[in-house]
Every structure is written in C-alpha cells, then in structure tokens.
Amino acid sequence: MENDLPRHGTDGGPEDGTADGAAGSSESAPSAAEARAALDALDTDSSQLATRLVTPWWYHPILGAMVAGAIGAQSLPGVNSTIVIALIIIWIPFLIKAYTSRYKVWMPGPAGPRSRHMMVLLVVTLIVLMVSGVLMKIGGLSPWWVLVPAALGFLATVGLGRRYDAALRSDLSSPSPTSSPVQSQR
C-alpha cells in the first residue's frame, strides 16, 4: 500500500521533477477553449439541477404541521411535550426520504448567499416561535395561547420554506464560488 503513494522530492513536488507526477503521461493540460467548454457544461448542469430540485407541493405543509406540533407541544403537561417533540424529530427523516426517493436529489444546505439568508431567517423565526411557546407555558398563560405561535410556525415554514426553495434554485442557477455541493441519491 505504501508503494502506491507518489513519492515527493525535497521541493514538495514529485520525485521525477514533473509538476503533477504524470511523467510519461500522454495526456496534456486542456486548452483554454476546452477548459471554458468544460466550465460551460458545468453551468448547464447546474441550471438543469436547479430545475430538477423542485419541492413537491405536500412537503412544506407537512413539515409546517410538524413544526406547529412541536411548538404546540409546549403547552402539554409534564413529559408529554418532550415525547411529542421526540416523535416529530423521529419523523423528519421519513419526510426527507419520501422527498428524495421521488426526486433522487437532496440539497443538504444553502447553495449560496440568497438561500443562506433565507435559511437563517427561517431558523431564527422558528426559534423565536418555539421560545415564545415555552415562555407562555412558564408564564402560566392558558395553553390555548400556544396556538398563536404554532399557527405562525406553520405559516413561516410553508411561506419561508417555499421562498428558501426559490432562493436555492436561484443560487444553483447562478452558482457562486462559495456554493455547497449537491448530494445525489442513487
């Protein structure tokens, strides 16, 4: 195994003096035109991926119901709220699997500045709503009041989730150097 690794000379390059260790290789570096064509092909692939990355109509409402359930669970007495939240967290991977099995692609996170901004906005909104549900319980308000942040959590998940998807597709269509890779499910 050790012999399979390229050996390096004192200057950090390969021992044979070539820049890339390809001594005797018949392949040469691509020309500028070939490199440009390869980059253009990647841009085309990125645009095609953006059109493929369409969230089904049912995804955000189901996720929104899960978020509303987690926020609403704050009004439950004792350990019941923890059980409900744990069950919701367990079901999230099943929702993701249902999505990825149909479209064969999953984006693990934001792809650029627009989608990153939307993700931060969505997460901060949901954290504020979750905390407000906890504060209502601690404050001794009627458990019915938690329906307000729960409903807002549903609306935020559906509305901001769809805006996040649009920003994600936009970031994929015109990728920036800081874009994150897409994971293809096979």
Order of alpha helices (4+ residues) and beta strands (2+ residues): alpha-alpha-alpha-beta-alpha-alpha-beta
